Structure formats: structure tokens, C-alpha cells
Amino acid sequence: MTDTSNTRPADSEAQAPRQSRLRRLMRYLPVIAPVLLWAVPCWVLLHTGQHWPLPVTLAGTALFALGLIGMPLAMVRGHGRRQQDRAAIVGDTLLGTSWVLFTWSVLLGVFLRLALTVAGVGESQDRARIVTWAVLGVTALLLAWGYAEARRVPRVRRLDVQLPRLGTGLDGIRVVLITDTHYGPLDRARWSARVCETVNTLEADLVCHTGDIADGTAERRRAQAAPLGTVRATRARVYVTGNHEYYSEAQGWVDLMDELGWEPLRNRHLLLERGGDTLVVAGVDDVTAESSGLAGHRAHLAGALHGADPDLPVLLLAHQPKFIDRASAAGIDLQLSGHTHGGQIWPFHHLVRIDQPALAGLSHHGTRTLLYTSRGTGFWGPPFRVFAPSEITLLVLRSPHLPTSP
């Protein structure tokens, strides 16, 4: 098996300019984003011809200014060195609220006002006020619905996946994928237990968790993660690290998952055998692992496949979809990933696609490799999911070699 632990030179050269521009943008994003997220709605809703009474204008402007100042402060206190859960909840909620408000201020501020103007509805002030109330109404509805979507037990998404090299003895193997549970400041121990109960109804042969278990250390989030120990599988429960583990003492999470009965596939594999046929189930650390400074942590595909028969089909767990370039070059049959959350809050998925080759669902890469990207089981940060529902995924692996009926 060729060592593909490093991206090919041609790919690296082609991606370098895009990554360089993205890094430069990300450097200024913490300063630019809060200003845009709060200043644009403030301008659209209060200062574009509405002519509100002065007390309304002053109170509204003060409220937006409070959001602009309060959100970054709460985020720093919640996600910085202090790790204050209450501050994180406030900051995350303000972030999600401002994103939805910004999005619909822009969309309705432009298109609804244009439609009202073309239709000749009211005077300029009337149209401006209609836009304001429409933005506030849409934002309130989407936030209420998005909160309910984020906190619910995910729906089960079921699909058959045919792997050309899968032997007939393995046809019908049931693989359940959960990922991006992101146990965090909001206590979701009961939600976690209900997710695990749902997984247990699916009669899985193999259950996979592809990382981002939590935001916070294993010691802090142990109570929320503990129900993972109740998950049942007839063959194995396997886990790989995500990027968020490397913000929160990743080795602690590897040790806890091992304690809960899951097999951490840290650049290694196991064999799943049935009916005389074998499937290689491999896993790699997240691509951010090496830069974490933790000894022995890195994404090393050659190490994960070391000793495996190259003629056997391979199911690979890798947290981020962008690992698919290496997987495809190595001839992996199926990669399972998460990380994207399907964008989580529309239209954030457009930004996700800058960094990742796939957003959600099944996609083909190279001559043989399939990638399944889950929208995630939980949520990160803002407790909202808008047009990006969470999921628990049941993949039934199919062999094309079954005998046909006469």
C-alpha cells in the first residue's frame, strides 16, 4: 500500500494559494465579523427610512451596540482560558441570533423592498417598516424552529451503499454513524441517553463515532458522554478523534472512549469478518492532530492500513471530508466523515464549502472511493439548526456479487 500520509505535491501546490487567502481572511475575521453581524441589521432595521420615533431609534441602536460589545466578550469568557459555561451559552446564542438576523436583513432588506417598490406598495417609509417587521418576524420563527431542531433527537437517515469489492458474506452489514455530538455548556446528558437508545434500536453490526465528541475536557463532559457506554453493536464500536478534541486534551477523550468500551482507531485498523469475507475497518486521527503538539497524534493513513491485505475492501473513519484526497489516492472503498454539520445555520454552508469538498450525503471521488459526510448528531456553539437537520445514519453495505434468481 502506498504511503499517502502526505498530500501529493501537485495537489499541495494547487491548494496553497487558496489556503493562503483563507488564512489571511481568517486572521481578520474575529474583528470584522461581529461588526458586520450587528451593524448591518441595525442599519437596515432602524436607519433606512423608517423614521421611527426617537426613543425607538435610540433604544434599538443601543440594543445592537450591546450585542456588538457583549457577544465577543461572552465568547472570550466562555471559550477562552476561563471556560465559563454560562458565558459560552450567552455568547453562542448571540452569535446564532446575529447570524440569522444579518442573513435575513440582507435578503429581505434588498429583495422584499425591491418587490414592494415594483408593486407600488405604500410610501418609502411604509416599505421600510414592512421590511423591518418582516425581518424580525422571520428571524424569530427561524430561531424558534432552529432551537427545536438542534435540541431534538436526530432523525435516522437510512441508505444502502454498494461497495464493488465487498464479498457476499458481508452483504447487509449494518453500520451506524454518529458524529459531532459536541457535548458542551448546555447540559445534554438526557439528550445523549436518548440518542444512544435510538442507536440501539438499529441493530448495528458496527457503530462509528467520527469525532468532535465534546467542547471541553473529558473530565468536564464525562456525565454527558457516559451514555455512549450503553451503545450496542454485534461486532465493534469504533471512534476517531475530531479537531475539537485537540482543543480539549484529546488524549483524555481517547482514554474515556476506551473506558466506555469503544475502540479508538488511532491510525490503526481492525478486521470485521462474516461468511468467509473480511472488511478492513480503519481510522486516522484528525488532520489537525499533528499541529496539536501531542506526541504520537497525527493523521497517518499508511499506519492505519499497515499489515492489511490490499485486496480487501476498506471502510475508513476520518473526521474531516477533506481527507478524501488521501483516501482516494490509496484506493479506500468508503470514507465516513462529519465535521461540516451540513452548514448548521443556513447559508453558512457556502463558507463550509470553501474548506471542504463535500457538505453532506454520499459522493464519489476518484475511480473507486465513496465518501459519506454526516450533517452531525449534535450542534456546535449556537443552539440552532436552520435548514441543516442533524442525523443518525444507518448505512447498509451491499455487495454486487450476490447470485441472481433464475
Protein Blocks (a to p, Z undefined) as FASTA:
>chain_A
ZZfkbccfklmmmmmmmmmmmmmmmmmmmmmmmmmmmmmmmmmmmmnonopafklmmmmm
mmmmmmmmmmmmmmmmmmmmnopaklmmmmmmmmmmmmmmmmmmmmmmmmmmmmmmmnop
ajfklmmmmmmmmmmmmmmmmmmmmmmmmmpccdddddddddfklcfklgoiacdddehk
lpafbdcklmmmmmmmmmmmnopabdcdeejkbgcdfklmmmmmmmmmmpccfkbccddd
dfklmmnopllmmmmmmmnopacdehiaddddeehiacdddddddfklmmnopghiacdf
klmmgoiafkbccddddfblklmmmmmmnopabdcdehknnnopacklmmmmmmpcbfbd
cddehjlbccdddebjbdghjacdehiacdddddddddfkbccdZZ
